[in-house]
Amino acid sequence: RTVASWAVDSTRMAQTEAYHAIVSALPHRLRVMRMYRYGLKELLNWSTNRHEWYPRAHALRAEFETSRTLSDRLSIQKQVELGEDLLSRFRHWEPIIWPEAVGGTAYSINPEQPRTAKVLVNFDYQNPNQGRGDWM
């Protein structure tokens, strides 16, 4: 392994630790809903089209449904931590970013115009009653 790969791994570990510190303070229901939503987004990043994504999404949903019946507090906490760890380890290195979103390819290409801007209707219209060059 190269030195650069160790640096990337240490950076990823620091990000993972920071993520776990932030997420562990959230309520259980919010953690699970967030994990499911981000899991679906990550599956979409790893899929080339929706037809590959649908079975993976159904499998993820089935896994969440089987874990829903757990009643032991320690096993629930262990399952949630395992899921968050898997989610952080299998993040895509080049996620899908919508073109208009921040960081997307079309972000700020056609920005919204200010409402105070005036629109000149028929700016190239020349009155036929005026002589040529008299329109100025």
C-alpha positions in Angstrom: 0.0 0.0 0.0 1.1 3.5 -0.7 1.4 6.4 1.7 -1.5 8.1 -0.2 -3.8 5.2 0.4 -3.0 5.3 4.2 -3.8 9.0 4.2 -7.1 8.4 2.4 -8.0 5.6 4.9 -7.1 7.8 7.9 -9.2 10.6 6.5 -12.1 8.3 5.9 -11.8 6.9 9.4 -11.9 10.4 10.8 -15.0 11.2 8.8 -16.6 8.0 9.9 -15.9 8.7 13.6 -17.2 12.2 13.2 -20.3 10.9 11.5 -20.9 8.3 14.2 -20.5 11.0 16.9 -23.1 13.2 15.3 -25.6 10.5 14.5 -25.3 8.7 17.8 -26.9 11.8 19.5 -30.0 11.5 17.4 -33.2 9.7 18.6 -33.4 6.0 17.5 -36.3 6.5 15.1 -34.6 9.3 13.3 -31.3 7.3 13.1 -33.1 4.4 11.5 -35.1 6.5 9.1 -31.9 8.4 8.1 -30.0 5.2 7.6 -32.7 3.8 5.4 -32.9 6.9 3.3 -29.2 7.2 2.8 -29.0 3.5 2.1 -31.5 3.9 -0.8 -29.4 6.8 -2.1 -26.2 4.8 -1.9 -27.9 1.9 -3.7 -28.9 4.4 -6.4 -25.3 5.5 -6.7 -24.1 1.9 -7.2 -26.8 1.1 -9.7 -26.4 2.0 -13.4 -30.2 2.2 -13.9 -33.5 1.8 -12.0 -34.0 -1.8 -13.1 -30.9 -2.8 -11.1 -31.9 -0.5 -8.2 -35.4 -1.9 -7.6 -34.4 -5.4 -6.4 -31.7 -3.9 -4.3 -34.1 -1.5 -2.7 -36.6 -4.3 -2.0 -33.8 -6.4 -0.4 -32.8 -3.4 1.8 -36.5 -2.9 2.8 -36.8 -6.6 3.6 -33.7 -6.4 5.8 -35.1 -3.4 7.7 -38.5 -5.2 8.1 -36.8 -8.3 9.6 -34.9 -6.1 12.0 -38.2 -4.3 12.9 -39.3 -7.3 15.1 -36.3 -7.1 17.4 -37.2 -6.3 21.0 -34.0 -6.6 22.9 -32.4 -3.2 23.4 -28.8 -4.4 23.0 -29.5 -6.3 19.8 -31.3 -3.3 18.4 -28.4 -1.0 19.2 -26.0 -3.5 17.7 -28.0 -3.8 14.5 -28.2 0.0 14.1 -24.5 0.4 14.6 -23.7 -2.4 12.2 -26.0 -0.8 9.6 -24.4 2.6 10.0 -20.9 1.1 9.8 -21.9 -0.7 6.6 -23.3 2.5 5.2 -20.2 4.4 5.9 -17.9 1.7 4.5 -19.7 1.2 1.2 -20.1 4.9 0.2 -19.7 5.4 -3.5 -16.5 7.4 -4.4 -18.4 9.3 -7.1 -22.0 9.8 -6.0 -24.8 11.1 -8.3 -25.2 14.8 -8.0 -28.2 16.4 -9.7 -27.0 18.9 -12.3 -28.8 21.9 -10.7 -27.6 21.1 -7.2 -24.6 22.6 -5.6 -21.6 20.8 -7.1 -23.6 19.7 -10.1 -22.5 20.3 -13.7 -25.3 22.8 -14.4 -25.2 24.7 -11.0 -25.5 28.4 -11.6 -25.3 28.2 -15.4 -28.6 29.9 -15.9 -29.2 31.8 -12.6 -32.6 33.2 -11.8 -32.8 36.8 -12.9 -33.6 39.5 -10.4 -37.2 40.7 -10.3 -36.1 44.3 -10.8 -34.7 43.6 -14.2 -36.7 45.1 -17.0 -37.7 43.1 -20.1 -37.6 44.9 -23.4 -40.4 43.5 -25.5 -39.7 43.8 -29.2 -36.4 45.4 -28.7 -35.6 45.0 -32.4 -38.9 46.4 -33.6 -38.6 49.4 -36.0 -41.6 51.7 -36.4 -42.5 51.8 -40.1 -43.6 55.5 -39.8 -40.1 56.5 -38.9 -37.3 56.8 -41.4 -34.3 54.5 -41.3 -32.0 55.5 -38.5 -34.6 57.8 -36.9 -35.5 55.3 -34.1 -32.6 56.4 -31.9 
